[in-house]
Amino acid sequence: MSTTAVIARNLKRQRLAAKYAAKREELKAAGDYEGLQKLPRNSAPTRIKNRCTVTGKGRGVYKKFGLCRNMFRQFALEGKIPGIRKASW
């Protein structure tokens, strides 16, 4: 499990990206790249990392479910993800 500081930093980036999204689009359409550089660094959507919603883990995260592979497997085996079951043939 990742530290709470890492999770909080990522949440801050998500909030900043949402706050400055409209302004970034205006500046891009106008071609004002100097204005874009003056915006906060963490307001760029590319700096947001996909993290597991349960553990905060940053690797092996399935975007569709928002879970890392370990939690996905555990929840699937417990039947907590609708429509997912273990394959057998």
C-alpha distances in whole Angstrom, upper triangle without the diagonal:
4,7,9,12,10,10,13,15,14,16,19,20,20,22,24,25,26,28,30,30,34,35,33,35,38,38,37,40,43,41,41,38,39,38,34,34,34,32,28,26,23,25,25,24,23,20,18,15,14,11,9,11,9,5,6,6,9,11,13,13,16,18,20,18,15,13,11,13,11,11,15,16,15,17,20,21,20,23,21,21,25,27,24,25,25,28,31,34
4,7,8,7,7,11,12,11,13,16,16,17,20,21,22,24,26,27,27,31,32,30,33,36,35,35,38,40,39,38,35,35,34,31,30,31,28,25,23,20,22,22,21,20,17,15,13,13,10,10,11,10,7,6,6,8,11,13,13,17,18,21,19,15,14,12,15,14,14,17,19,18,19,22,24,24,25,23,23,27,29,26,28,28,30,33,37
4,5,5,7,9,10,11,13,15,16,17,19,21,22,23,25,26,27,31,31,30,33,36,35,35,38,40,39,37,35,35,34,31,30,30,27,24,22,19,22,23,22,21,18,16,14,15,12,12,13,12,9,8,9,11,14,17,17,20,21,23,21,18,17,16,19,18,17,20,22,21,22,25,27,26,28,25,26,29,32,30,31,31,34,37,40
4,5,5,6,9,10,10,12,14,15,16,18,20,21,22,24,26,29,30,29,31,34,34,34,37,38,38,36,34,34,32,30,29,29,26,22,21,18,20,22,21,21,18,16,14,15,12,13,12,12,10,8,11,13,16,19,18,21,21,23,21,17,17,17,20,19,18,21,23,22,22,26,27,27,28,25,25,29,31,30,32,32,35,38,42
4,5,5,6,9,10,10,12,14,15,16,18,20,21,22,24,27,28,27,29,32,31,32,35,36,35,34,31,31,30,27,26,25,23,19,18,15,18,19,19,19,16,14,14,15,13,15,15,15,13,10,13,13,17,20,19,22,22,25,23,19,19,19,22,22,21,23,26,25,26,29,30,30,31,28,28,32,34,32,34,35,37,41,44
4,5,5,6,9,10,11,13,14,15,17,19,20,21,22,26,26,25,28,30,30,29,33,34,33,32,29,29,28,25,24,24,22,18,16,14,16,17,17,16,13,11,10,12,10,12,13,14,11,8,10,10,13,17,16,19,19,22,20,17,16,16,19,19,19,21,24,24,24,27,29,28,30,27,26,30,32,30,32,32,35,38,41
4,5,5,6,9,10,11,13,14,15,17,19,20,21,25,25,24,27,29,29,29,32,34,33,32,30,30,29,26,25,25,22,19,17,14,16,17,16,16,13,11,10,10,8,10,10,11,9,6,9,10,13,16,14,17,16,19,18,14,14,14,18,18,17,19,22,22,21,24,26,26,27,24,23,27,29,27,30,30,33,36,40
4,5,5,6,9,10,11,12,14,15,16,18,20,23,24,23,26,28,28,28,31,33,32,31,29,29,27,24,24,23,20,17,16,13,15,16,16,17,14,12,12,13,11,13,12,14,13,10,13,13,17,20,18,20,19,22,20,16,17,18,21,22,20,22,25,25,24,27,30,29,30,26,26,29,31,30,33,34,36,40,43
4,5,5,6,9,10,11,12,14,15,17,18,22,22,21,23,26,25,26,29,30,29,28,26,26,24,21,20,20,17,14,13,9,12,13,13,14,11,9,10,12,12,14,14,16,15,11,13,13,16,19,18,20,19,22,21,17,18,19,22,23,22,24,27,27,26,29,31,31,32,29,28,31,33,32,34,35,37,41,44
4,5,5,6,9,10,11,13,14,15,16,20,20,19,22,24,24,24,27,29,28,27,25,25,24,21,20,21,17,14,13,9,11,12,11,11,8,6,7,9,8,11,12,14,13,10,12,10,14,17,15,17,15,18,18,14,15,16,20,21,20,21,24,25,24,26,29,29,29,26,25,28,30,29,31,32,34,38,41
4,5,5,6,9,10,11,12,14,15,19,20,19,21,24,24,24,27,29,29,27,26,26,24,21,21,21,18,15,14,11,11,13,12,13,11,8,9,11,10,12,11,14,14,11,14,13,17,19,16,18,16,18,18,14,16,17,21,22,20,21,25,25,24,26,29,29,29,25,24,27,29,28,31,33,35,39,42
4,5,5,6,9,10,11,12,14,17,17,17,20,22,22,23,26,27,27,25,23,23,21,19,19,18,15,12,12,8,9,12,12,13,11,9,11,13,13,16,15,18,17,14,17,16,19,22,19,21,19,22,21,18,20,21,24,25,24,25,29,29,28,30,33,32,32,29,28,31,33,32,35,36,39,42,45
4,5,5,6,9,10,11,12,15,16,14,17,20,19,20,23,24,24,22,20,21,19,16,16,16,13,10,9,5,6,8,8,10,7,6,9,11,12,16,15,18,18,15,16,15,18,20,18,20,17,20,20,17,19,20,24,25,24,25,28,29,28,30,33,33,33,29,28,30,32,31,34,36,38,41,44
4,6,5,6,9,10,10,14,15,14,16,19,19,20,22,24,24,23,22,23,20,17,18,18,15,12,12,8,8,9,8,10,9,6,9,10,12,14,14,17,18,14,16,15,18,20,17,18,15,18,18,15,17,19,22,24,23,23,27,27,26,28,31,31,30,27,25,27,29,29,32,34,35,39,42
4,6,5,6,9,10,13,14,14,16,18,19,20,22,24,24,23,22,22,20,17,18,18,14,12,13,9,8,11,10,13,12,10,13,14,15,17,16,19,20,17,19,18,22,23,20,21,19,20,21,18,20,22,26,27,25,26,30,30,28,30,34,33,32,29,28,29,32,31,35,36,39,42,45
4,5,5,6,8,11,11,11,14,16,16,17,20,21,21,20,18,19,16,14,15,14,10,8,9,7,5,8,9,12,11,10,13,16,17,20,19,22,22,19,21,20,23,25,22,23,20,23,23,20,23,24,28,29,28,29,32,33,31,33,36,36,36,32,31,33,34,34,37,39,41,45,47
4,5,5,6,9,10,9,11,14,14,15,17,19,19,18,17,18,16,13,14,14,10,9,10,7,4,6,6,9,9,8,12,14,16,19,19,22,23,19,21,19,21,23,20,21,18,20,21,19,22,23,26,28,27,27,31,32,30,32,35,35,35,31,29,31,32,32,36,37,39,43,45
4,6,5,8,10,10,12,14,15,16,18,20,20,20,19,20,17,15,17,17,13,12,13,11,8,9,8,12,12,11,14,15,17,20,19,22,23,20,22,21,23,25,22,22,19,20,21,19,22,24,27,29,27,27,31,32,30,32,35,35,34,30,28,30,31,32,35,37,39,43,45
4,6,8,8,10,12,13,14,16,18,19,20,19,18,19,16,14,16,15,11,11,13,11,8,10,11,14,14,14,17,19,20,23,22,25,26,23,25,23,26,28,25,25,22,24,25,22,25,27,31,32,31,31,35,35,33,35,38,38,37,34,32,33,35,35,39,41,43,46,49
4,6,5,6,9,10,11,12,14,15,16,15,15,15,12,10,13,12,8,9,11,10,6,8,10,13,13,14,17,19,21,24,24,27,28,24,26,24,27,28,26,26,23,25,26,24,27,28,32,34,32,32,36,37,35,37,40,40,39,36,34,35,37,37,40,42,44,47,50
4,6,5,6,9,10,11,12,14,15,15,15,16,14,11,14,14,11,12,13,12,8,8,8,12,13,13,17,18,21,24,23,27,28,24,26,24,26,27,24,24,21,23,24,22,26,27,30,33,31,31,35,36,34,35,39,39,38,34,32,33,34,35,38,40,41,45,47
4,5,5,6,9,10,11,12,14,14,15,16,13,12,15,15,12,14,15,15,11,12,12,15,17,17,20,22,24,27,26,30,31,28,30,27,30,31,28,28,24,25,27,25,29,31,34,36,35,34,38,39,37,38,42,42,40,37,35,35,37,37,41,43,44,48,50
4,5,5,6,9,10,11,12,11,12,13,10,9,12,12,9,12,14,14,10,11,13,16,17,18,21,23,26,29,28,32,33,29,31,28,31,32,30,30,26,28,30,28,31,32,36,38,37,36,40,41,40,41,44,44,43,40,38,39,40,40,44,45,47,50,53
4,5,5,6,9,10,10,10,10,11,9,7,10,11,8,11,12,12,9,9,10,13,14,15,19,21,24,27,27,31,31,28,29,26,28,30,27,28,24,26,28,26,29,31,33,36,35,35,38,40,38,39,43,43,42,39,37,38,39,39,42,44,45,48,50
4,5,5,6,9,10,10,11,14,11,10,13,14,12,15,15,16,12,11,12,14,17,17,21,22,25,28,28,32,33,30,31,28,30,31,28,28,24,26,28,27,30,31,34,37,36,35,39,40,39,39,43,43,42,39,36,37,38,38,42,43,44,48,50
4,5,5,6,9,9,11,13,10,10,13,14,12,16,17,18,14,14,15,18,20,21,24,26,29,32,32,35,36,33,34,31,33,34,32,32,28,30,32,30,34,35,38,41,40,39,42,44,42,43,47,47,45,42,40,41,41,42,45,47,48,52,53
4,5,5,6,5,7,9,7,6,10,11,10,14,15,16,13,13,15,17,18,20,24,26,29,32,32,36,36,33,34,31,33,34,32,32,29,31,33,31,34,35,38,41,40,39,43,45,43,44,48,48,47,44,41,42,43,43,47,48,49,53,54
4,5,5,6,7,10,9,8,11,13,12,15,15,17,14,12,14,15,18,19,23,25,28,31,32,35,36,32,33,30,31,32,30,30,27,29,31,30,33,34,36,39,39,38,41,43,42,42,46,47,45,43,40,41,41,41,45,46,47,50,52
4,5,8,10,13,12,11,15,16,15,18,19,20,17,16,17,18,21,22,26,27,31,34,34,38,38,35,36,33,34,35,33,32,29,30,33,32,35,36,39,42,41,40,43,45,44,44,48,48,47,44,41,42,42,43,46,48,48,52,53
4,5,9,11,10,10,14,15,15,19,19,21,18,17,19,20,23,25,28,30,33,36,37,40,41,37,38,35,37,38,36,36,32,34,36,35,38,39,42,45,44,43,46,48,47,47,51,52,50,47,45,45,46,46,50,51,52,55,57
4,6,9,9,9,12,14,14,18,18,20,18,16,18,19,21,24,27,29,32,36,36,40,40,36,37,34,35,36,35,35,32,34,36,34,37,38,41,44,43,42,46,48,47,47,51,51,50,48,45,46,46,46,49,50,51,54,56
4,6,5,7,9,10,12,15,16,18,16,15,18,19,21,23,26,29,32,35,36,40,39,36,36,33,35,37,35,35,32,34,37,35,38,38,41,44,43,43,46,48,47,48,51,52,51,48,45,46,47,47,50,52,52,56,57
4,5,5,6,9,10,13,13,16,14,13,16,16,18,21,24,27,30,33,34,38,37,34,34,31,32,34,33,33,31,33,35,33,36,36,39,41,41,41,44,46,45,46,49,50,49,47,44,45,46,46,49,50,50,54,56
4,5,5,7,9,12,13,16,15,14,18,18,19,22,25,28,31,35,35,39,38,34,35,32,34,36,35,36,33,35,37,35,37,38,41,43,43,43,46,48,47,48,51,52,51,48,46,48,48,48,51,52,53,56,58
4,5,5,7,11,12,15,13,13,16,18,18,21,24,27,30,33,34,37,37,33,34,31,33,35,34,35,32,34,36,33,36,37,40,42,42,42,45,46,45,47,50,50,50,47,44,46,47,47,50,51,52,56,58
4,5,5,9,9,12,10,10,13,14,15,17,21,24,26,30,30,34,34,30,30,28,30,32,30,31,28,30,32,30,33,33,36,38,38,38,41,43,42,43,46,47,46,43,41,42,43,43,46,47,48,52,54
4,5,8,8,11,11,10,14,14,14,17,21,24,26,30,31,34,33,30,30,27,29,32,30,32,29,32,33,31,33,33,36,38,38,38,42,43,42,44,47,47,47,44,42,44,45,44,47,48,49,53,55
4,7,8,11,11,12,15,16,16,19,22,25,27,31,31,34,34,30,31,28,31,33,32,33,31,33,35,32,34,35,38,40,39,40,43,44,43,45,48,48,48,45,43,45,46,46,49,50,51,55,57
4,6,9,7,9,12,14,13,16,19,22,24,28,28,31,31,27,28,26,28,31,29,30,27,30,31,28,31,32,35,37,36,37,40,41,40,42,45,45,45,41,40,41,43,42,45,47,48,52,54
4,6,5,8,11,13,11,13,17,20,22,25,25,28,28,24,25,23,26,28,27,28,26,29,29,26,29,29,32,34,33,34,38,38,38,39,42,42,42,39,38,40,41,40,44,45,46,50,52
4,5,6,10,10,8,11,14,18,20,23,24,27,26,22,23,20,23,25,24,26,24,27,28,25,27,27,30,32,31,32,35,36,36,37,40,41,41,38,36,38,40,39,42,42,44,47,50
4,5,8,9,6,8,11,15,16,20,20,23,22,19,20,17,20,23,21,23,21,24,24,21,23,24,27,29,28,29,32,33,32,34,37,37,37,34,33,35,36,35,38,39,41,45,47
4,6,9,8,9,13,15,17,21,21,24,24,20,22,19,22,24,22,23,21,23,24,21,24,25,28,30,29,30,33,34,33,35,38,38,37,34,33,34,36,35,38,40,41,45,47
4,5,6,8,11,14,17,20,21,24,24,20,21,18,21,23,21,22,19,22,23,21,23,24,27,29,28,29,32,33,32,34,37,37,37,34,32,34,35,34,37,38,40,43,45
4,5,6,9,11,14,18,18,22,22,18,19,16,18,20,18,18,15,18,20,17,20,21,24,26,25,25,29,30,29,30,34,34,33,31,28,30,31,30,34,35,36,40,42
4,6,8,10,14,17,19,22,22,18,18,15,16,18,16,17,15,18,20,17,20,20,22,25,25,25,28,30,29,30,33,34,34,31,29,30,31,30,33,34,35,39,41
4,6,10,12,16,17,20,20,16,16,13,15,17,16,18,16,19,20,17,19,19,22,24,24,24,27,29,28,30,33,33,33,31,29,31,32,31,34,34,36,39,42
4,7,9,13,14,17,17,13,13,11,13,15,13,15,13,16,17,14,16,16,19,21,21,21,24,26,25,27,30,30,30,27,25,27,29,28,30,31,33,37,39
4,6,10,12,15,14,10,10,7,10,12,10,12,11,14,15,11,13,13,16,18,18,18,21,22,22,24,27,27,27,25,23,26,27,25,28,28,30,34,36
4,7,9,12,12,9,9,6,8,9,7,9,7,11,11,8,9,10,13,15,14,15,18,19,19,20,23,24,24,21,19,22,23,21,24,25,26,30,33
4,6,9,8,5,5,5,7,9,6,9,9,12,11,7,7,8,11,13,12,13,16,17,16,18,21,21,22,19,18,21,22,21,23,24,26,29,32
4,5,6,5,5,7,8,9,6,8,9,11,9,6,4,5,9,10,8,10,13,13,13,15,18,18,18,16,15,18,20,18,20,21,23,27,30
4,6,6,8,10,12,12,9,11,11,12,9,6,6,8,12,12,10,11,14,14,13,15,18,17,18,15,14,17,19,18,21,22,25,28,31
4,6,8,11,13,13,11,12,13,14,11,9,7,8,11,10,8,10,13,12,11,14,16,15,16,13,14,17,20,18,20,21,24,27,31
4,5,9,11,12,11,13,14,16,13,11,8,8,11,10,8,11,13,12,13,16,18,17,19,16,17,20,22,20,22,22,25,28,32
4,6,9,11,10,13,13,16,13,10,9,8,12,12,11,13,16,16,16,18,20,20,21,19,18,22,24,22,24,24,27,30,34
4,6,8,8,11,13,15,14,10,9,7,10,10,10,12,14,15,16,18,20,20,22,19,19,22,24,21,23,23,25,29,32
4,7,7,10,11,15,14,11,10,8,11,12,12,14,16,17,18,20,22,23,24,22,20,24,25,22,24,24,26,29,32
4,6,9,11,14,14,11,10,7,8,10,12,13,14,16,17,18,21,22,23,21,20,23,24,21,23,22,24,27,29
4,7,9,12,12,10,8,5,6,8,10,10,12,14,15,16,18,20,20,19,17,20,21,18,19,19,20,23,26
4,6,9,8,6,5,4,6,9,9,9,12,14,14,15,17,19,19,17,15,18,19,16,18,19,20,24,26
4,6,6,6,6,6,7,10,10,8,11,14,13,13,16,18,17,16,13,15,16,14,16,17,18,22,24
4,6,5,7,9,11,14,13,11,14,17,15,16,19,20,19,17,14,16,16,15,18,19,21,24,27
4,6,8,11,12,15,13,11,14,16,14,14,18,19,17,15,12,13,13,13,16,18,19,23,25
4,5,9,10,12,10,8,11,13,11,11,15,15,14,12,9,11,12,11,14,16,18,22,25
4,7,10,12,10,9,13,14,12,13,17,17,16,14,12,14,16,14,17,19,21,25,28
4,6,8,6,6,9,10,9,11,14,14,15,12,11,14,15,13,16,17,19,23,26
4,6,6,6,9,10,11,12,14,15,16,15,13,17,18,15,17,17,19,22,25
4,6,5,6,9,10,10,12,14,15,14,13,16,17,13,14,14,16,19,22
4,5,5,6,9,10,11,12,14,14,13,17,18,15,15,14,17,20,23
4,5,5,6,8,10,10,12,11,11,14,16,13,14,14,17,20,24
4,6,5,6,9,10,10,9,8,12,13,10,11,11,14,18,21
4,6,5,6,9,10,10,10,13,13,10,10,9,12,15,18
4,5,5,6,9,9,10,13,14,11,11,11,14,17,21
4,5,5,6,5,6,10,12,9,10,11,15,18,21
4,5,5,6,5,8,9,6,6,7,11,14,18
4,5,8,9,11,12,9,7,7,11,13,17
4,6,8,11,12,10,9,10,14,16,20
4,6,7,9,7,7,10,13,16,19
4,6,9,9,10,12,16,19,22
4,6,6,8,11,14,18,21
4,6,8,12,14,17,20
4,7,10,12,15,17
4,7,9,12,15
4,6,9,13
4,7,10
4,7
4
